[in-house]
Amino acid sequence: MRAIQIVEESGPDSALELVELPEPDPAHPLGRAGPGRVGAESSVVVEVHAAGVSFPELLQTRGLYQLKPPLPFVPGSEVAGIVRSAPAGAQVSEGERVSAFCALGGFAETAVAPEFFAFPLSPKLDFAQGAGLILNYHTAYFALLLRGRVKEGETVLVHGAAGGVGTAALQVARGLGAKTIALVSSEAKRAVAREAGAGEALLLGEGWKDEVLELSGGGVDVVLDPVGGDRFTDSLRALREGGRLVVVGFTGGSIPEVRVNRLLLKNTEVVGAGWGAYVMSKPQLNREIGAAVNRLVDEGFVAPIVGGRFPLERAADALKALEERRATGKLVLDVRPA
């Protein structure tokens, strides 16, 4: 099969190589370089049609991600395609269209995923959208509902609202009955946030916090922040009494610090939402989140926005677009073009 390997930790320009490899071993549900063997009876083999491109893969090209298999290895954490084989009792069966989270091995024509991370792909979505469903939308659902405790009628402010996690959070929040305010850095990204269903879309600038306070009538209930950086303090100030700031990541490159006295002023919270580490050992929770996200697809709230599509051999270009913050929505590799 054709696959992209990371052969050195030198960044996206030089770390990747297109290679021919044997089909992956189903006994490794996290891919050929994945940790541990849990048995082929627990794995779904997927003929990959599209693979999602995500921030972890960019970090892996420099050896900066927490999952560091030995070189060379095939990156790629999420895919969409057709089931080649599945164990008895799995949520999917041979020949079915699926989205799947494989953690490693997705940038290839065949991938292997744990059965609890393979989900039926709605006929409403194509393979490119399916490849953008799990990492972003499961993260958004986990962050907003399980960690942020969003309730119907509350208001959610989403940072980085034109990116993969941001557009997912806007759609999931709407599906949960919340009102949304998107914060973006350009007019083009504001258009993407509106396409994702943002109730309001604001440009990042010196006065964004005051605009949020005015639009929300004194403060939002939840801030979802995948960016970090110097906007963090104003995010705390934008919360109403009892509000929650949910930390999802630091794509802005810097990790902010909290002066905890600010949390006392309005009884607010800073909440971590580390989806991957939390759900990996909880198969039933993954099944429940997958079913909930699929319901939101069927109800018309969730439809991943694909911001750029690249052939497999141009994986480096996709990662550079991510690194240079040119990406909107979800970037996808067309592994088996239609």
N, C-alpha and C positions, 0 to 999 in steps of 0.2 A: 504494500500500500504506500501511497505518497503521504508524507508527514513533514512537519516543520519541527526541527530540533533546536534547542538552545545548546550551543556547543562551547560557548565561552561567556563569561560574565562581563561583557564590554559595552552593553547598551544595545538598543534596537538596530542601530546602523550595521553592526558587525557580529552580533551574537547568534543570529539565526541562520539556519541552513536547511534547504529543501532536500530531503533524502527519501530513499526507498527502504522500507522496513518490513519485517514480517508482521502478520496480523497480531494484535495484542492477545495476551493470555487471559481468558475470562476469570481465572483464579485470582487475578489482581484487580479488584473492583475499583481501585483508585488509579489504575493505569499501570503500565509496565514499570514505572519508577515509583509507584505509590507505596505507602507503608503497609506492611503486613499482608498476609494471605487469609482471606475468610472463606474461600471456596467458590468455585464456579457456580454452585447451586444458589448463590446469593447475588449473582451478577446478571446484568442486562447488557447484551452486546448490541451496539447501535451502528448502523450504516450511516455515517455522518454526511448530511447535506449542507449544514451551516454550523459554524462555530462562533461563539461570542468572543469578543476581544475586550479584556477588562484590565483594570489597573494592576491587579496582582501579576499578570503576565509581563507588564512593563517593568515592575520591580524585579521580577525573576531574571530579566535580561541583565541585571546588574548585581544579582545575588543579594538583593535587599529584602526579599519576602521571607516570611517565617517558614514556609514550606520550601526546603532547599534539598531536593533530591540530587544525587551525584550526576555530574555531567557525563555524556550528553543526555538530555531527556526531552520528551515531547510536552510542551506546555498546553494550556487550554483547559478551562474548568467547566464550560457548559456548551452543550451541543443540541442540535435538533436533527432528526432524521427518521429512519425506519428501523424497527426492531428486527435484528437478525435472530436472536434467541433470548428467552427470558425464563426464569425458574417458575415452577408451579406456585400459584398463589400470588404472583406479582401483580401490580396494578396495570401492567401492559402485557401484550402478547405479540408473538411473531407476526410481522407484517404491519403492525400498527405504527402510526405517526406518533412521535414522542418528543418531548423536551427532557433533557437529562443533565444532571450535574455529575461530572466525572473527576473533578478536582485537578487531575492531570490527564494528558493524553488526548485532549480535544482537538488540537490542530493536526488532525489526521483523518484519513478516509474511513477508519473504523475506530470506535472508542468503546470503553467498558465503564459502566456505572453501577453503583450499588442499587439493588432493586428498589429501595426506599427513596432513591433520588431520581427515579425515572417516572414520568407522568404523561398521561395521554395528552396529545396536542389538539386543542380545539380546531374544528374545521374553519373557524373564523380567522385563524392565524396561519401565516405561511411559515416556512422553515426559518427564514431570517428572523422573524418575530419570535419564533420558538426558541431560537438561540439566545435571545435577550430576555427570557422570561424568568429563569430561576434565580440567578445571582442578584439581580436588581429588585425584582418584585417580591421574592421571598424575604430579602433584606428589608424592603420597605414595609411589608406586612408585619414582620417581627419587630421592627423598630417602632412603628407607629402604634400598633395594638398591644403587643405583649410587653414592650418596654415603655412606650410613651403613654399608654392607657388612653388613647384617643377615644372620645365619646361623640356620638352624633350631635351635631350642632356646634361643636367646638371649632376653633380657627387654628390652622396649621401654617406656619411660615416655613418654606422650603428654600434652603440655600443651594446654589449650584443647580438651579431648577431646570436647566436645559440639558443636563447630562443624563447618563443612564439611570443612576439612582434617583436623581431629582425628578425626572419625568415619571418614573415609576411611583415615587412618593406622592406626586400630585394626583395620579390616577387612583392609587390605593386609598388615599385620604378621602377623595370624593366618594369612592365606593363604600367607605365606612361612615358616610354621612357628614363629613367635616367640610368646612369652608377652607379655601386655600389662598395663600399669597405666595407668589413666586418671586425670588430675588435672583437676577441675572446680570451679566456684565456688558451686554450689547443689545442693540435692537434686533439683530438676527436671532439671538438666543431668546429674547422676549417673545418673538414669533413662535419659536419652538415650544416654549412654556405654555403659551396660549393654545397651541395645537394639542398639547398634553392635557388641556382642560383646566388650567389655572383660573381661579375666580378673579384674581388680580395679579398683575405682573409688573414688578418694579425694577428699575435700573439701579445697580449698585453705585452709590455715590455718597457724598458726605452726609446727606440728609435722609438716608434710607430708613434709619431707625425711627425718626419722627413720622415719616410717611406710614410706616407699619403701625405705629401707635394710633395714628389718626384713623386709618382704614379699619382697624380692629376695635375701635372704641375704647382704647386704653391699654391694649396689650393682647398678645396671642396666647393661646393655651399651650401650644406645643411649637417648638422650633426643631426642625430636623436639619442637622448640619453634617454633610459629608466632606466639608471643605476645611474647616478649622481656620487657623491664622488669626489676623488681627481684628476680625469682625466679631470675635467671640464675646467680648464684653458688651458690645451693643446688642448682641442677641439676648444676653441675660436681661438687659434693660428693656428689651421689647416684650418680655413676658408679663402677663398679668399675674395677680396674686394666685399662688398655687400652680403656676405654670411649670412646664418641664422642657428642658433643653436636652435633646437626644443626640448624642455624639455617635456618628456612623463611621467617620474616617477623616483623613487629613490630606485630601488631594491638593490643597493649596501649598503643601510642602512644609508647614510649620505646625507644631503642636502647642496650642495655647495653654496658659495656666489660669487657674481660677482663684480670685480673692474671695474666700468663702464667706466673708461678711456680706457680700452682695446677695447671697442666698437667704440670709436672715431677713433682709429688708422686706421682701414680699413672699416669704416662705416658698421659695422656688427650689427646683431640683436640677442637677446635672446628672443625666442617666447615660450609661454606656450601652451600646447596642452592637455587640460583636456576634453577628449571626453565625458565621461559619464555625467558630470554636464551640459555640453553644449547642448547635443542632446536630453536629456530626455524630454524636453518640446517642441521639434520641430519634430512632427511626419513626416512631409513631407520630412525633411532633412534625417531622418532615411531611409525612402523609397528610396530616391535618392542614398544614399550611398550603401544601400543594392543592388540596381539594378546595380550600378557601379562595386561593388565587384563581383557580379554574372557574369557580362560581362567578367571580368578578369579571372574568373574560366573557362568560355566557351572558351576564347581565349588561354587558356593554361598557363597563367602566375601564377595563384594562385592555389596551392594545399597544404593545411596545412600539415605540418610534425608532425606526432604523435610520440612523444618521449617515451611514456610509457603508458601502459594500466593497470588498476587495477579494480578488482571487487568492487562493491559498498561498501561492508563491510571493504575494505582496504583503505578507503578514508584517514585515518590518515597517512598511508604509503605514499600516493601520496603527501600529504601536507608536510611531512617531507623531501621528495626528493626535493620539491620546496625550502624549507627553507634551506637545506644544499647545494643548488646550484648544485645538481646532475642532474637536469632536462635539457633536450634539447628539442626543439620543444614544442609541446603542450602535457601536461599530461591529461589523460582522464579516467573517470570512466565508465566501461561497466555495465550499470544499468540493461539492459535486454540482456544478452549475446546471440549471434546468435546460 
